[in-house]
Amino acid sequence: MAKLTLRAECSSCLFSHSTSSQSPLSSPRRRRLLRFPPKNNLELRVICSIQERENVRETKRVNGLPVDKVQRAGSGSGTDSEGELSQESGSGEVGFDWDWPPWKNIPQRYKLIGTTSLAFVICNMDKVNLSIAIIPMSHQFGWSSSEAGLVQSSFFWGYALSQLPGGWLAKIFSGRKVLQFGVLTWSLATGLVPLVAGFTPGLVLSRILVGIGEGVSPSAATDLIARTIPLEERSRAVAFVFGGLSVGSVAGFLLAPPLIQNLGWESVFYIFSSLGIAWYLGFQFLEGQASWVGESIPRSQSTDVKKTWSTEELGDSLKDVPWKAFFQSPAVWAMIYAHFCGSWGHYTCLAWLPTYFSEELNLNLTEAAWVSILPPLASIFVTSIASQFADSLISTGVQTTTVRKVCQTIAFLSPAACMTLSSLDLGLPHWEVVGILTGGLALSSFALSGLYCTHQDMSPEYASILLGITNTVGAVPGIIGVALTGFLLDSTHSWSISLFIPSIFFYLTGTVVWLVFASSKPQTFSKRD
């Protein structure tokens, strides 16, 4: 006698059937229908013998009902009811499981990394929108290059001011909470830009607020990665999260020109702002789902932190940070200077390349925007290669410090060489210049597997604060470099002198400092006070 039991959870009924071994599925000799109260899990399992499992596959019927009908019955209400099928010769098992929502079984660290990367996509969309909109805005309001540079650099005032507070707050309240604050802040401030564009102090203030919101985000992301991602996955995690910046640049440069031409320059700020607000509301919804916040990572890696802090406790936590030990470490100073050098080339090109392509190559707004897409688009491809390259070297036993030095050297020397070729009067066609700059700036993405992993390598506990320190200094080129480029352009009318030569200098000196002093060796800074 063979016995077949169908177990259904979240189902309104349970079919149980007992038959002879010769006809395990067809005889209607006994049938029961039981009802159970509802349960919020959907799972259907059939346990049967090996022979009966083959019969299920062949007939696709259970107790005279098609399997798909039994599956649909599972969408009603029910509770656990479990039977067993046994034969003297042994038994097997067939499982039919439906899990909802679809991300239920994804490890929590991957959920957090994915949503963080999406936030960074929106982040750079809000950062680059002004690089395109500044062209029609300058025409409308009569701004000179110096004034346009001042407006664009105001973003970095807030960006620099929020780095250290962002790193400290991420350590105290978790990067997840700080990231939500940052996204909401920069999104609301972005929506204010068209409303205050005619009033320069108000425009500058709105861009400062955008900078504050985006400034806390890198430290928040670094905290998430340091807490949840193991060393052998870290390069890919950093590349995936911060690679969202390149995707955001591409999306921003793609969407901004048609929006400006069809709806006016104001539209890019309203639409991009709404994307960030939608992300914030979506993240709030997901955090309320049990499948989202469920335990998926070890408690030792959890980002959960103390919920309430008194003023005295916050003050004590700030004093507990080993600031003196940080600044006594040559490796920390190497990170600081390398971050400054890389940011000089990145931020000045991000702000001025569309104008360079428009004026120097005589391209219209749409063409200049499309050409500006090429470096971040190529960066997406390079980032994936660099992260795999770095992680594979580490997994095969190459010292982490060596890997970080190699990657960062590629990130510095490649754009330096390409900018040198572009700044020389070699009579190259314009599109060859575009190709050279695209290649050099794309290869600078190796920094995501170099400098940007070193903070976590050196100290997972203080990674967010270390990034806050280096990113504070790294934001200075956004303030000085972007404005200085506009001033030099007005004074010399030379793109080589104003844009390329300063970047080349910092790339070369940064390479030397990095090779001599950089280290990814884990350090316990608290013991060095």
Secondary structure, DSSP 8 states (H G I E B T S, - for coil): -EEEEEEEES-S-EEEEEE-TTSTTT--S--EEE-----S--EEEEEE-HHHHHHHHHH-EETTEEHHHHHHHTTS-----------TT--EEEEEE--SSTTTTS-HHHHHHHHHHHHHHHHHHHHHHHHHHHHHHHHHHT--HHHHHHHHHHHHHHHHHTHHHHHHHHHHH-HHHHHHHHHHHHHHHHHHHHHHTTSHHHHHHHHHHHHHHHHHHHHHHHHHHHHH--HHHHHHHHHHHHHHHHHHHHHHHHHHHHHHHHH-THHHHHHHHHHHHHHHHHHHHHHTSHHHHS--S-GGG-----S---HHHHHHHHHTS-HHHHHT-HHHHHHHHHHHHHHHHHHHHHHHHHHHHHHHS---HHHHHHHHHHHHHHHHHHHHHHHHHHHHHHHTT--HHHHHHHHHHHHHHHHHHHHHHHHS-----HHHHHHHHHHHHHHGGGGGGTHHHHHHHH-STTHHHHHHHHHHHHHHHHHHHHHHHHHHHHHH--HIIIIIHHHHHHHHHHHHHHHHH-------GGGG-
